[in-house]
Amino acid sequence: MIKLTRRPIADETYDRRLVFEELLKMSNNKCAYCEGSIGLDYQTERDHFYPVSKYPEKEKCWDNLLPACRRCNGTKSDWDTAEEPIVNPTIDIPKEHLSYTLCGFEARDNSPMGRNTIVCLNLNELAFMAIRLKLSCEIMDKIELCSAFLEKYNQKQSECNKGLLQNSVLGLLDLAPPKSNFSAIYATIIIIS
């Protein structure tokens, strides 16, 4: 979950670049929705969780601003998140509404918010599924390596084999630091594998 500061933005101090910088810090330079890497460039957009077209009074409210990649922001567009709620990563816990299986997302326990999120953001788009499949293959290769080193260590408990096992496990865990692209996906794949 993204930690959000709740301070209001005064009109006279509203600086688009400073707002982006704060939003990027809050999200570890990742899109709040897909976790893809973003930065202070043309691919980064400021998403209004509640669309300004329907809720103009929320335009400059911190709790309505999220960093998003152009793809997610464009896909979400003017979806009315008050009428048809989606997961808001600043206040909701995504895993309570979404589950991950076979490179795609499903609504956990048929959660309406989970279903809306998948549809609104098109989370099971083929391009996203291809990225997640590639991540899954990387992780499975590392898990197989860990398994092989564990077997070797169980056969002969030497310091060398222990070091190989430790390094392979650390290599697996290094795939999912919070600041890396798709870190939640990596962590989920590791847990369910």
WOCORZI-V668617 format. One record per pair of residues at least 24 apart in sequence whose C-alpha atoms are under 8 Angstrom apart, sorted by the first residue. I is the first residue (numbers start at 1). J is the second residue. D is the distance in whole Angstrom. If there is no record, write none. Layout:
I,J,D  I,J,D
This chain:
1,89,5  1,90,6  1,91,7  1,92,7  1,93,6  1,94,8  2,26,6  2,27,6  2,32,8  2,89,6  2,90,5  2,91,8  3,27,8  3,90,6  4,62,8  4,63,7  4,90,6  5,62,7  5,63,8  6,62,6  6,63,6  7,62,6  8,60,7  8,61,6  8,62,6  9,60,6  9,61,6  9,62,7  10,60,8  20,46,7  20,67,7  23,65,8  23,66,6  23,67,6  24,67,6  27,67,7  28,178,7  28,179,5  29,179,7  30,67,7  30,68,8  30,179,8  30,181,7  31,67,6  31,68,4  31,69,5  31,72,8  32,66,6  32,67,6  32,68,6  32,89,7  33,68,7  33,72,7  33,89,7  33,121,8  34,72,7  34,123,8  34,182,7  35,181,6  35,182,5  35,183,7  35,184,8  36,69,7  36,181,5  36,182,6  37,180,8  37,181,6  38,68,8  38,69,6  43,69,6  43,70,5  44,68,6  44,69,5  44,70,6  45,69,6  45,70,6  45,73,7  46,73,8  47,73,6  49,81,7  49,88,8  50,80,7  50,81,6  50,82,7  51,77,8  51,78,5  51,79,7  51,80,7  51,81,8  53,78,7  54,78,8  54,80,8  63,90,8  72,121,6  75,120,7  75,121,6  75,122,7  76,120,5  76,121,5  79,120,7  84,113,8  84,116,7  85,112,8  85,113,6  85,116,7  85,117,8  86,113,5  86,114,7  86,116,5  86,117,5  86,120,8  87,113,6  87,114,7  87,117,6  100,188,7  102,133,8  103,129,5  103,130,8  103,132,5  103,133,6  103,136,8  104,129,6  104,132,8  132,185,8  135,186,7  136,186,8  136,189,7  139,172,7  139,186,8  139,189,7  139,190,7  140,193,8  142,168,7  142,171,8  142,172,6  143,172,7
